[in-house]
Amino acid sequence: MSATPLQFAEWTLAMQSRVEYVLTKHMPAETEAPHTLHRAMRYAVLGGGKRVRALLAYAAGEFCGASADDVDMPAAAVELIHAFSLVHDDMPCMDDDDLRRGKPSTHKQFGDATALLAGDALQSLAFELISGAHSATQPSQQVSILHCLAVATGSRGMAGGQSIDLESTGIKLTQSQLAQMHALKTGALIQAAAMMGAYSADNLDSDKMTAVDTFSKSIGLAFQVIDDILDTEADTATLGKTAGKDAEQDKSTYVTLLGLDTAKTLAKSLYKQAIAPLEVYGREADRLISLANFITQRQF
Amino acid sequence: MSATPLQFAEWTLAMQSRVEYVLTKHMPAETEAPHTLHRAMRYAVLGGGKRVRALLAYAAGEFCGASADDVDMPAAAVELIHAFSLVHDDMPCMDDDDLRRGKPSTHKQFGDATALLAGDALQSLAFELISGAHSATQPSQQVSILHCLAVATGSRGMAGGQSIDLESTGIKLTQSQLAQMHALKTGALIQAAAMMGAYSADNLDSDKMTAVDTFSKSIGLAFQVIDDILDTEADTATLGKTAGKDAEQDKSTYVTLLGLDTAKTLAKSLYKQAIAPLEVYGREADRLISLANFITQRQF
């Protein structure tokens, strides 16, 4: 019932190019002052990453009846928030990571002060794009989208998860504590990406909204389990970031907690939970299901 | 024609208490996890500061016909953004300031990583409040308010000004370059504060909007000139931050550039520019004019 792998691969490439174009166009140019800040912002955002969050926004939007035009600004915004979090996360006072997507991380390239400001300005830009003149949705939708993103970014979302992560270094978490931390640290933004896509649709069907909500919550957690598996398995060269860093920093991961095999089983089970509410929709849900496959099997 | 000093002082105290109440109520409690992050956020925001930006929002709102209820969320939001900028500004990779409002700065109290995250989460919270259920304005107004704040916070506003400030340390700026830097670094947020108040009014009169725009641009610049004067004149004890820091770090200020007397003359001239477009409004503009007095004479 699902789309052919080729169709999905084509869609993925098309949407990745699409959000790259939107970001390239709507980010301040390097030729605009302050040059260093704008160079750092573009360096942190453009030309890298799988754009999983943007893909989720486009796919959930399509499922709920929004056009890709409707979703462009939310998709770009969620990628800006993700990029900002990586810039700040890599800084010496946080994870102190020198490599990101195979390149020097932003603070290694531009210095800590510029990286700090670039992250700050990327967050602002995300909200600027959604509330700006290029948004294709109605004010009430813009407000829902903005609120969803703001909550997912802040202390009850991503920043909160990062804070719990900081506090739990060196402490062995239970599986439930680990799930709670990840639900905030990465899950909240992944869920927001999908929900922002849904909110971009006119006359949003509440059953579909609930299905997207459940789907995105489980797939967000699956995404993190897979990330832990990748972090253990991959070497620095193929991953483009310093591998094994979490284990080295004595952080709890699904792999250190459950072992590799059980972590893989958990990822599969979360995948099944994610797609369960979509199955009644038949072909309409193809894209989201293919995306779930893409996310949970992205190492292959 | 202007309000009596006593009336203005009462209004100022009332509005300062009001925004403090709104912030206290709508910021996550210290008892809510993640505790350290929420403690740091409240530490950075509550119980200090003159709330000049919130006062501007309330006064401009009143001038344009908005009630204080209408302005509560924008007023709180602009104070959150201001607080976040101070947290990040004080960090070792930026100004490396140990004192803020007479207390240890946030990173001294909670560590660099928590300060970084607290600043990030305060920015998100600002946008969350404006777009949230407690906002008293219509969706189209919320979008205008949010967009205004996002632009003023980002690389074409405050963050951009900070970046220019960083790049110009050790370089002697011209008065026009210095004005441009400050127009972004502090002016943009002050202007946004007033404009967000204006946008909170239903059926906003376009002449009044223009008057608020001109007023807030000049008063923002005056505010910075005064800040430079204060930085030179005040000692650490009365100012609550490390005095003479800018001169010590070899940064251009209005005082180093123009001398103390000419800087004072400039502040007065900017004050006059600010209130000129308000004078046709008679008593309606009393509050904004009193606020201009308050801002430009705040050292007395």
HADDOCK unambig.tbl for C-alpha pairs under 7 A between the chains (distance, minus, plus):
assign (segid A and resid 34 and name CA) (segid B and resid 160 and name CA) 6.05 0.50 0.50
assign (segid A and resid 34 and name CA) (segid B and resid 163 and name CA) 6.74 0.50 0.50
assign (segid A and resid 34 and name CA) (segid B and resid 164 and name CA) 6.20 0.50 0.50
assign (segid A and resid 37 and name CA) (segid B and resid 163 and name CA) 6.41 0.50 0.50
assign (segid A and resid 93 and name CA) (segid B and resid 112 and name CA) 5.93 0.50 0.50
assign (segid A and resid 93 and name CA) (segid B and resid 113 and name CA) 5.26 0.50 0.50
assign (segid A and resid 94 and name CA) (segid B and resid 113 and name CA) 5.53 0.50 0.50
assign (segid A and resid 112 and name CA) (segid B and resid 93 and name CA) 5.95 0.50 0.50
assign (segid A and resid 113 and name CA) (segid B and resid 93 and name CA) 5.25 0.50 0.50
assign (segid A and resid 113 and name CA) (segid B and resid 94 and name CA) 5.54 0.50 0.50
assign (segid A and resid 114 and name CA) (segid B and resid 163 and name CA) 6.88 0.50 0.50
assign (segid A and resid 117 and name CA) (segid B and resid 159 and name CA) 5.91 0.50 0.50
assign (segid A and resid 120 and name CA) (segid B and resid 120 and name CA) 6.96 0.50 0.50
assign (segid A and resid 121 and name CA) (segid B and resid 154 and name CA) 4.34 0.50 0.50
assign (segid A and resid 121 and name CA) (segid B and resid 155 and name CA) 5.36 0.50 0.50
assign (segid A and resid 121 and name CA) (segid B and resid 159 and name CA) 6.06 0.50 0.50
assign (segid A and resid 124 and name CA) (segid B and resid 150 and name CA) 5.07 0.50 0.50
assign (segid A and resid 124 and name CA) (segid B and resid 153 and name CA) 6.21 0.50 0.50
assign (segid A and resid 124 and name CA) (segid B and resid 154 and name CA) 5.13 0.50 0.50
assign (segid A and resid 125 and name CA) (segid B and resid 150 and name CA) 6.70 0.50 0.50
assign (segid A and resid 125 and name CA) (segid B and resid 154 and name CA) 6.30 0.50 0.50
assign (segid A and resid 127 and name CA) (segid B and resid 150 and name CA) 6.09 0.50 0.50
assign (segid A and resid 128 and name CA) (segid B and resid 147 and name CA) 5.32 0.50 0.50
assign (segid A and resid 128 and name CA) (segid B and resid 150 and name CA) 5.13 0.50 0.50
assign (segid A and resid 128 and name CA) (segid B and resid 151 and name CA) 6.15 0.50 0.50
assign (segid A and resid 131 and name CA) (segid B and resid 143 and name CA) 5.47 0.50 0.50
assign (segid A and resid 131 and name CA) (segid B and resid 146 and name CA) 6.74 0.50 0.50
assign (segid A and resid 131 and name CA) (segid B and resid 147 and name CA) 5.27 0.50 0.50
assign (segid A and resid 132 and name CA) (segid B and resid 147 and name CA) 6.25 0.50 0.50
assign (segid A and resid 139 and name CA) (segid B and resid 139 and name CA) 5.32 0.50 0.50
assign (segid A and resid 139 and name CA) (segid B and resid 140 and name CA) 5.14 0.50 0.50
assign (segid A and resid 139 and name CA) (segid B and resid 143 and name CA) 6.44 0.50 0.50
assign (segid A and resid 140 and name CA) (segid B and resid 139 and name CA) 5.16 0.50 0.50
assign (segid A and resid 143 and name CA) (segid B and resid 131 and name CA) 5.45 0.50 0.50
assign (segid A and resid 143 and name CA) (segid B and resid 139 and name CA) 6.40 0.50 0.50
assign (segid A and resid 143 and name CA) (segid B and resid 143 and name CA) 6.60 0.50 0.50
assign (segid A and resid 146 and name CA) (segid B and resid 131 and name CA) 6.56 0.50 0.50
assign (segid A and resid 147 and name CA) (segid B and resid 128 and name CA) 5.32 0.50 0.50
assign (segid A and resid 147 and name CA) (segid B and resid 131 and name CA) 5.25 0.50 0.50
assign (segid A and resid 147 and name CA) (segid B and resid 132 and name CA) 6.20 0.50 0.50
assign (segid A and resid 150 and name CA) (segid B and resid 124 and name CA) 5.07 0.50 0.50
assign (segid A and resid 150 and name CA) (segid B and resid 125 and name CA) 6.68 0.50 0.50
assign (segid A and resid 150 and name CA) (segid B and resid 127 and name CA) 6.08 0.50 0.50
assign (segid A and resid 150 and name CA) (segid B and resid 128 and name CA) 5.10 0.50 0.50
assign (segid A and resid 151 and name CA) (segid B and resid 128 and name CA) 6.17 0.50 0.50
assign (segid A and resid 153 and name CA) (segid B and resid 124 and name CA) 6.21 0.50 0.50
assign (segid A and resid 154 and name CA) (segid B and resid 121 and name CA) 4.34 0.50 0.50
assign (segid A and resid 154 and name CA) (segid B and resid 124 and name CA) 5.14 0.50 0.50
assign (segid A and resid 154 and name CA) (segid B and resid 125 and name CA) 6.31 0.50 0.50
assign (segid A and resid 155 and name CA) (segid B and resid 121 and name CA) 5.36 0.50 0.50
assign (segid A and resid 159 and name CA) (segid B and resid 117 and name CA) 5.90 0.50 0.50
assign (segid A and resid 159 and name CA) (segid B and resid 121 and name CA) 6.05 0.50 0.50
assign (segid A and resid 160 and name CA) (segid B and resid 34 and name CA) 6.05 0.50 0.50
assign (segid A and resid 163 and name CA) (segid B and resid 34 and name CA) 6.74 0.50 0.50
assign (segid A and resid 163 and name CA) (segid B and resid 37 and name CA) 6.42 0.50 0.50
assign (segid A and resid 163 and name CA) (segid B and resid 114 and name CA) 6.88 0.50 0.50
assign (segid A and resid 164 and name CA) (segid B and resid 34 and name CA) 6.19 0.50 0.50
